Amino acid sequence: MAKSLRSKWKRKMRAEKRKKNAPKELARLKSALGLGGKGEISMKDVQEIATVVPAEKLKEKAADVDMDGEDDTGNMDLDSKRNKRTQLNEHGQYPVWMSQRQAKKLKGKRTAKKGNAKKPKGVAW
């Protein structure tokens, strides 16, 4: 459900809003952490409370992440016993995220290849 066009647009716009509001948030954080409301604070104090990351590092990290959401360090090999083509596991079960309609569609494709497909009903002209 999180891949619809509407949710992609919402995520994009939230990211734009975060970029736009980041300087204001940092200024507000600095003023809140300032001693006696003077606003005198160093970045060292801010780094102890909030993680300050330069934009270059974020861009490098985004470039390292694959399209599947897997980065080079972590390996998401949790479902290794699942058939890639049929999406069935060793017990013949579909994944929990798959809807019944998708499962039925895949099952139809699988049985059609075996030759078990029934003839369509109706009059043959």
N, CA, C and O atoms as a DFTB+ gen file, in Angstrom:
500 C
 N C O
     1  1       0.803      -1.195       0.000
     2  2       0.000       0.000       0.000
     3  2       0.847       1.260       0.000
     4  3       0.373       2.330      -0.382
     5  1       2.064       1.143       0.415
     6  2       2.912       2.328       0.533
     7  2       3.555       2.717      -0.789
     8  3       4.400       3.612      -0.814
     9  1       3.179       2.072      -1.886
    10  2       3.802       2.383      -3.166
    11  2       2.855       3.113      -4.113
    12  3       3.155       3.230      -5.301
    13  1       1.733       3.602      -3.626
    14  2       0.804       4.295      -4.507
    15  2       1.384       5.654      -4.888
    16  3       2.295       6.165      -4.236
    17  1       0.843       6.220      -5.947
    18  2       1.337       7.518      -6.401
    19  2       1.097       8.597      -5.356
    20  3       1.920       9.492      -5.167
    21  1      -0.043       8.497      -4.683
    22  2      -0.352       9.499      -3.675
    23  2       0.651       9.460      -2.533
    24  3       1.113      10.507      -2.081
    25  1       0.995       8.259      -2.060
    26  2       1.929       8.186      -0.933
    27  2       3.338       8.589      -1.363
    28  3       4.084       9.176      -0.579
    29  1       3.705       8.272      -2.614
    30  2       5.021       8.713      -3.096
    31  2       5.082      10.241      -3.116
    32  3       6.083      10.838      -2.720
    33  1       3.997      10.863      -3.581
    34  2       3.955      12.320      -3.637
    35  2       4.017      12.903      -2.228
    36  3       4.716      13.887      -1.990
    37  1       3.282      12.291      -1.290
    38  2       3.282      12.783       0.086
    39  2       4.679      12.669       0.695
    40  3       5.137      13.589       1.373
    41  1       5.361      11.536       0.455
    42  2       6.721      11.372       0.980
    43  2       7.655      12.419       0.394
    44  3       8.486      12.985       1.104
    45  1       7.517      12.674      -0.903
    46  2       8.364      13.654      -1.572
    47  2       8.149      15.044      -0.973
    48  3       9.106      15.767      -0.698
    49  1       6.891      15.403      -0.777
    50  2       6.594      16.731      -0.261
    51  2       7.007      16.873       1.209
    52  3       7.408      17.956       1.634
    53  1       6.914      15.789       1.983
    54  2       7.392      15.842       3.365
    55  2       8.894      16.071       3.393
    56  3       9.398      16.814       4.236
    57  1       9.620      15.426       2.461
    58  2      11.072      15.622       2.391
    59  2      11.396      17.068       2.030
    60  3      12.319      17.658       2.591
    61  1      10.634      17.642       1.087
    62  2      10.848      19.044       0.717
    63  2      10.590      19.962       1.906
    64  3      11.320      20.928       2.130
    65  1       9.545      19.649       2.663
    66  2       9.208      20.464       3.826
    67  2      10.309      20.377       4.887
    68  3      10.644      21.371       5.531
    69  1      10.872      19.156       5.060
    70  2      11.969      19.008       6.021
    71  2      13.162      19.847       5.606
    72  3      13.800      20.482       6.445
    73  1      13.471      19.855       4.295
    74  2      14.602      20.663       3.816
    75  2      14.351      22.148       4.078
    76  3      15.250      22.881       4.490
    77  1      13.113      22.576       3.830
    78  2      12.778      23.989       3.979
    79  2      12.807      24.416       5.449
    80  3      13.259      25.515       5.767
    81  1      12.334      23.565       6.326
    82  2      12.227      23.925       7.739
    83  2      13.476      23.612       8.550
    84  3      13.540      23.972       9.725
    85  1      14.471      22.954       7.963
    86  2      15.669      22.562       8.717
    87  2      16.397      23.746       9.347
    88  3      16.770      23.661      10.517
    89  1      16.623      24.872       8.608
    90  2      17.327      25.994       9.265
    91  2      16.544      26.575      10.447
    92  3      17.125      26.946      11.466
    93  1      15.205      26.648      10.294
    94  2      14.393      27.178      11.391
    95  2      14.453      26.262      12.605
    96  3      14.541      26.726      13.742
    97  1      14.405      24.950      12.351
    98  2      14.452      23.998      13.451
    99  2      15.780      24.060      14.183
   100  3      15.827      23.993      15.411
   101  1      16.870      24.188      13.415
   102  2      18.188      24.275      14.038
   103  2      18.292      25.543      14.889
   104  3      18.826      25.508      15.998
   105  1      17.781      26.660      14.369
   106  2      17.813      27.910      15.135
   107  2      16.981      27.781      16.400
   108  3      17.376      28.261      17.462
   109  1      15.811      27.122      16.284
   110  2      14.948      26.933      17.445
   111  2      15.622      26.027      18.479
   112  3      15.511      26.255      19.683
   113  1      16.326      24.990      17.988
   114  2      17.035      24.082      18.889
   115  2      18.155      24.808      19.614
   116  3      18.344      24.638      20.819
   117  1      18.899      25.625      18.863
   118  2      19.981      26.376      19.487
   119  2      19.449      27.335      20.541
   120  3      20.040      27.473      21.612
   121  1      18.335      28.000      20.243
   122  2      17.790      28.955      21.212
   123  2      17.236      28.232      22.436
   124  3      17.324      28.746      23.551
   125  1      16.671      27.052      22.240
   126  2      16.137      26.292      23.372
   127  2      17.255      25.769      24.259
   128  3      17.087      25.672      25.475
   129  1      18.380      25.435      23.673
   130  2      19.500      24.913      24.447
   131  2      20.380      26.002      25.032
   132  3      21.244      25.731      25.866
   133  1      20.162      27.220      24.600
   134  2      20.985      28.331      25.080
   135  2      20.851      28.520      26.578
   136  3      19.780      28.318      27.151
   137  1      21.932      28.903      27.194
   138  2      21.947      29.083      28.641
   139  2      21.226      30.374      29.007
   140  3      21.620      31.456      28.572
   141  1      20.178      30.258      29.801
   142  2      19.441      31.434      30.249
   143  2      18.703      32.137      29.133
   144  3      18.345      33.305      29.281
   145  1      18.468      31.478      28.040
   146  2      17.757      32.097      26.916
   147  2      18.607      33.067      26.127
   148  3      18.080      33.823      25.311
   149  1      19.923      33.063      26.352
   150  2      20.803      33.981      25.635
   151  2      21.067      33.525      24.206
   152  3      21.403      34.331      23.337
   153  1      20.912      32.222      23.972
   154  2      21.166      31.706      22.637
   155  2      22.637      31.469      22.375
   156  3      23.035      31.217      21.238
   157  1      23.465      31.547      23.436
   158  2      24.894      31.307      23.262
   159  2      25.159      29.814      23.415
   160  3      25.099      29.266      24.516
   161  1      25.445      29.190      22.322
   162  2      25.674      27.748      22.358
   163  2      26.609      27.386      21.215
   164  3      26.587      28.012      20.156
   165  1      27.415      26.390      21.440
   166  2      28.339      25.954      20.400
   167  2      27.785      24.712      19.715
   168  3      26.903      24.038      20.248
   169  1      28.300      24.419      18.549
   170  2      27.849      23.232      17.817
   171  2      28.226      21.964      18.564
   172  3      27.592      20.925      18.381
   173  1      29.251      22.039      19.404
   174  2      29.656      20.870      20.182
   175  2      28.531      20.439      21.119
   176  3      28.268      19.247      21.279
   177  1      27.872      21.416      21.735
   178  2      26.754      21.110      22.620
   179  2      25.569      20.551      21.847
   180  3      24.871      19.659      22.328
   181  1      25.348      21.073      20.664
   182  2      24.232      20.598      19.837
   183  2      24.493      19.166      19.382
   184  3      23.566      18.359      19.311
   185  1      25.742      18.851      19.076
   186  2      26.067      17.512      18.602
   187  2      25.876      16.460      19.675
   188  3      25.643      15.294      19.355
   189  1      25.968      16.841      20.947
   190  2      25.729      15.886      22.027
   191  2      24.263      15.481      22.088
   192  3      23.943      14.346      22.442
   193  1      23.379      16.400      21.748
   194  2      21.941      16.131      21.845
   195  2      21.369      15.663      20.514
   196  3      20.631      14.679      20.473
   197  1      21.693      16.344      19.441
   198  2      21.150      16.000      18.125
   199  2      22.287      15.570      17.214
   200  3      23.418      16.038      17.354
   201  1      21.987      14.687      16.291
   202  2      22.999      14.227      15.349
   203  2      23.076      15.211      14.199
   204  3      22.112      15.375      13.451
   205  1      24.215      15.864      14.053
   206  2      24.424      16.821      12.980
   207  2      25.271      16.130      11.917
   208  3      26.429      15.789      12.158
   209  1      24.677      15.924      10.732
   210  2      25.356      15.219       9.653
   211  2      25.435      16.142       8.449
   212  3      24.419      16.709       8.050
   213  1      26.617      16.309       7.858
   214  2      26.724      17.139       6.661
   215  2      25.967      16.509       5.491
   216  3      25.779      15.293       5.440
   217  1      25.543      17.344       4.567
   218  2      24.751      16.875       3.423
   219  2      25.554      15.939       2.526
   220  3      24.979      15.040       1.912
   221  1      26.880      16.132       2.436
   222  2      27.712      15.288       1.571
   223  2      27.664      13.829       2.016
   224  3      27.584      12.918       1.192
   225  1      27.715      13.619       3.342
   226  2      27.672      12.249       3.856
   227  2      26.331      11.589       3.560
   228  3      26.271      10.401       3.244
   229  1      25.252      12.370       3.666
   230  2      23.939      11.817       3.370
   231  2      23.820      11.425       1.901
   232  3      23.230      10.396       1.574
   233  1      24.383      12.252       1.014
   234  2      24.333      11.944      -0.421
   235  2      25.158      10.700      -0.737
   236  3      24.755       9.877      -1.559
   237  1      26.329      10.562      -0.076
   238  2      27.159       9.369      -0.285
   239  2      26.431       8.114       0.192
   240  3      26.465       7.074      -0.466
   241  1      25.776       8.227       1.340
   242  2      25.062       7.078       1.893
   243  2      23.892       6.696       0.988
   244  3      23.619       5.511       0.793
   245  1      23.209       7.685       0.441
   246  2      22.085       7.407      -0.453
   247  2      22.576       6.750      -1.735
   248  3      21.868       5.925      -2.312
   249  1      23.765       7.094      -2.186
   250  2      24.311       6.491      -3.394
   251  2      24.725       5.042      -3.139
   252  3      24.692       4.218      -4.053
   253  1      25.115       4.726      -1.899
   254  2      25.530       3.373      -1.566
   255  2      24.359       2.403      -1.444
   256  3      24.527       1.197      -1.626
   257  1      23.193       2.918      -1.142
   258  2      22.026       2.048      -0.945
   259  2      21.521       1.561      -2.295
   260  3      21.379       2.346      -3.233
   261  1      21.251       0.267      -2.391
   262  2      20.735      -0.305      -3.635
   263  2      19.280       0.081      -3.824
   264  3      18.667       0.682      -2.942
   265  1      18.730      -0.270      -4.984
   266  2      17.335       0.006      -5.274
   267  2      16.412      -0.837      -4.410
   268  3      15.267      -0.444      -4.189
   269  1      16.862      -1.972      -3.916
   270  2      16.031      -2.855      -3.100
   271  2      15.948      -2.396      -1.660
   272  3      15.215      -2.989      -0.869
   273  1      16.678      -1.362      -1.302
   274  2      16.671      -0.914       0.080
   275  2      17.744      -1.605       0.901
   276  3      17.778      -1.464       2.124
   277  1      18.619      -2.347       0.244
   278  2      19.687      -3.036       0.949
   279  2      20.975      -2.247       0.766
   280  3      21.319      -1.869      -0.354
   281  1      21.678      -1.999       1.842
   282  2      22.967      -1.351       1.695
   283  2      24.060      -2.417       1.640
   284  3      23.789      -3.604       1.822
   285  1      25.281      -1.989       1.392
   286  2      26.367      -2.944       1.186
   287  2      26.727      -3.698       2.464
   288  3      27.218      -4.824       2.394
   289  1      26.494      -3.104       3.613
   290  2      26.894      -3.750       4.858
   291  2      25.873      -4.771       5.329
   292  3      26.250      -5.858       5.765
   293  1      24.598      -4.447       5.250
   294  2      23.561      -5.362       5.731
   295  2      23.029      -6.230       4.612
   296  3      22.868      -5.772       3.481
   297  1      22.758      -7.478       4.927
   298  2      22.241      -8.394       3.919
   299  2      20.858      -8.853       4.352
   300  3      20.706      -9.469       5.407
   301  1      19.842      -8.552       3.534
   302  2      18.480      -8.945       3.869
   303  2      18.162     -10.273       3.205
   304  3      17.412     -10.323       2.230
   305  1      18.724     -11.330       3.724
   306  2      18.545     -12.657       3.159
   307  2      17.683     -13.486       4.107
   308  3      18.030     -14.622       4.431
   309  1      16.555     -12.915       4.555
   310  2      15.726     -13.584       5.540
   311  2      14.854     -14.662       4.918
   312  3      14.607     -15.694       5.542
   313  1      14.384     -14.436       3.693
   314  2      13.442     -15.341       3.053
   315  2      14.138     -16.142       1.956
   316  3      13.677     -16.152       0.814
   317  1      15.241     -16.812       2.286
   318  2      16.033     -17.486       1.271
   319  2      15.375     -18.764       0.779
   320  3      15.743     -19.265      -0.283
   321  1      14.408     -19.311       1.518
   322  2      13.781     -20.557       1.125
   323  2      12.531     -20.317       0.287
   324  3      11.735     -21.238       0.103
   325  1      12.343     -19.125      -0.215
   326  2      11.186     -18.780      -1.024
   327  2      11.565     -18.811      -2.504
   328  3      12.614     -18.300      -2.895
   329  1      10.718     -19.405      -3.307
   330  2      10.941     -19.465      -4.742
   331  2      10.710     -18.070      -5.327
   332  3       9.670     -17.458      -5.087
   333  1      11.670     -17.576      -6.085
   334  2      11.581     -16.221      -6.610
   335  2      10.463     -16.085      -7.642
   336  3       9.810     -15.043      -7.710
   337  1      10.239     -17.112      -8.434
   338  2       9.255     -17.027      -9.513
   339  2       7.828     -17.191      -8.994
   340  3       6.944     -16.424      -9.375
   341  1       7.594     -18.169      -8.140
   342  2       6.239     -18.451      -7.677
   343  2       5.909     -17.777      -6.353
   344  3       4.740     -17.725      -5.971
   345  1       6.905     -17.261      -5.643
   346  2       6.748     -16.613      -4.338
   347  2       6.282     -17.578      -3.250
   348  3       5.835     -17.135      -2.192
   349  1       6.376     -18.878      -3.484
   350  2       5.968     -19.868      -2.491
   351  2       7.158     -20.249      -1.620
   352  3       8.288     -20.315      -2.105
   353  1       6.909     -20.501      -0.331
   354  2       7.976     -20.982       0.529
   355  2       7.992     -22.506       0.502
   356  3       7.279     -23.114      -0.296
   357  1       8.797     -23.134       1.362
   358  2       8.942     -24.592       1.317
   359  2       7.660     -25.319       1.712
   360  3       7.512     -26.505       1.417
   361  1       6.730     -24.625       2.376
   362  2       5.475     -25.239       2.781
   363  2       4.349     -24.964       1.787
   364  3       3.218     -25.399       2.003
   365  1       4.642     -24.254       0.710
   366  2       3.621     -23.941      -0.287
   367  2       2.758     -22.752       0.091
   368  3       1.651     -22.605      -0.427
   369  1       3.249     -21.895       0.991
   370  2       2.490     -20.731       1.440
   371  2       3.024     -19.467       0.775
   372  3       4.227     -19.321       0.559
   373  1       2.109     -18.563       0.457
   374  2       2.487     -17.265      -0.085
   375  2       2.895     -16.339       1.068
   376  3       2.549     -16.611       2.218
   377  1       3.621     -15.256       0.783
   378  2       4.007     -14.332       1.848
   379  2       2.786     -13.665       2.477
   380  3       1.733     -13.562       1.847
   381  1       2.932     -13.215       3.717
   382  2       1.801     -12.629       4.431
   383  2       1.370     -11.301       3.813
   384  3       0.205     -10.921       3.933
   385  1       2.281     -10.592       3.158
   386  2       1.926      -9.304       2.579
   387  2       1.174      -9.438       1.272
   388  3       0.608      -8.460       0.785
   389  1       1.155     -10.636       0.690
   390  2       0.501     -10.814      -0.604
   391  2      -1.008     -10.944      -0.420
   392  3      -1.482     -11.672       0.452
   393  1      -1.755     -10.221      -1.262
   394  2      -3.208     -10.282      -1.170
   395  2      -3.722     -11.568      -1.806
   396  3      -3.014     -12.222      -2.572
   397  1      -4.964     -11.919      -1.478
   398  2      -5.558     -13.140      -2.017
   399  2      -5.688     -13.052      -3.533
   400  3      -5.557     -14.058      -4.231
   401  1      -5.944     -11.863      -4.036
   402  2      -6.091     -11.682      -5.477
   403  2      -4.762     -11.959      -6.194
   404  3      -4.737     -12.620      -7.233
   405  1      -3.665     -11.451      -5.633
   406  2      -2.351     -11.706      -6.228
   407  2      -2.006     -13.186      -6.175
   408  3      -1.471     -13.735      -7.138
   409  1      -2.311     -13.835      -5.052
   410  2      -2.016     -15.258      -4.908
   411  2      -2.803     -16.068      -5.921
   412  3      -2.272     -17.004      -6.519
   413  1      -4.068     -15.716      -6.117
   414  2      -4.911     -16.423      -7.083
   415  2      -4.380     -16.242      -8.504
   416  3      -4.406     -17.175      -9.307
   417  1      -3.907     -15.053      -8.804
   418  2      -3.360     -14.760     -10.125
   419  2      -2.100     -15.593     -10.383
   420  3      -1.937     -16.162     -11.462
   421  1      -1.215     -15.658      -9.387
   422  2       0.001     -16.456      -9.537
   423  2      -0.315     -17.943      -9.659
   424  3       0.322     -18.665     -10.426
   425  1      -1.305     -18.387      -8.894
   426  2      -1.698     -19.795      -8.959
   427  2      -2.257     -20.115     -10.333
   428  3      -1.992     -21.186     -10.881
   429  1      -3.029     -19.192     -10.894
   430  2      -3.574     -19.381     -12.238
   431  2      -2.474     -19.492     -13.276
   432  3      -2.553     -20.329     -14.176
   433  1      -1.463     -18.671     -13.166
   434  2      -0.331     -18.729     -14.099
   435  2       0.409     -20.057     -13.961
   436  3       0.821     -20.666     -14.948
   437  1       0.567     -20.490     -12.703
   438  2       1.300     -21.724     -12.444
   439  2       0.561     -22.939     -13.002
   440  3       1.179     -23.808     -13.616
   441  1      -0.750     -23.009     -12.796
   442  2      -1.516     -24.164     -13.267
   443  2      -1.718     -24.125     -14.775
   444  3      -1.834     -25.179     -15.399
   445  1      -1.762     -22.950     -15.372
   446  2      -1.925     -22.844     -16.823
   447  2      -0.699     -23.404     -17.549
   448  3      -0.823     -23.978     -18.630
   449  1       0.458     -23.238     -16.962
   450  2       1.676     -23.757     -17.584
   451  2       1.732     -25.276     -17.541
   452  3       2.356     -25.896     -18.402
   453  1       1.083     -25.889     -16.541
   454  2       1.091     -27.344     -16.421
   455  2       0.169     -27.990     -17.450
   456  3       0.344     -29.163     -17.777
   457  1      -0.812     -27.245     -17.967
   458  2      -1.734     -27.805     -18.943
   459  2      -3.024     -28.275     -18.313
   460  3      -3.794     -28.980     -18.966
   461  1      -3.289     -27.919     -17.086
   462  2      -4.495     -28.334     -16.387
   463  2      -5.629     -27.341     -16.595
   464  3      -6.675     -27.467     -15.959
   465  1      -5.450     -26.376     -17.454
   466  2      -6.452     -25.330     -17.605
   467  2      -7.733     -25.900     -18.195
   468  3      -7.693     -26.691     -19.137
   469  1      -8.879     -25.493     -17.633
   470  2     -10.173     -25.948     -18.114
   471  2     -10.536     -25.178     -19.373
   472  3     -10.065     -24.062     -19.594
   473  1     -11.383     -25.793     -20.198
   474  2     -11.866     -25.110     -21.386
   475  2     -12.861     -24.050     -20.967
   476  3     -13.605     -24.253     -20.007
   477  1     -12.895     -22.933     -21.654
   478  2     -13.849     -21.880     -21.286
   479  2     -15.274     -22.325     -21.599
   480  3     -15.526     -23.021     -22.582
   481  1     -16.205     -21.902     -20.732
   482  2     -17.608     -22.233     -20.933
   483  2     -18.178     -21.385     -22.054
   484  3     -17.673     -20.301     -22.345
   485  1     -19.214     -21.875     -22.669
   486  2     -19.883     -21.111     -23.710
   487  2     -19.958     -21.916     -24.991
   488  3     -19.404     -23.010     -25.102
   489  1     -20.639     -21.356     -25.927
   490  2     -20.841     -22.029     -27.209
   491  2     -19.674     -21.713     -28.132
   492  3     -19.275     -20.559     -28.284
   493  1     -19.138     -22.756     -28.742
   494  2     -18.033     -22.566     -29.678
   495  2     -18.614     -22.369     -31.078
   496  3     -19.262     -23.282     -31.589
   497  1     -18.417     -21.260     -31.694
   498  2     -18.970     -20.977     -33.032
   499  2     -18.014     -21.390     -34.072
   500  3     -18.291     -21.237     -35.261
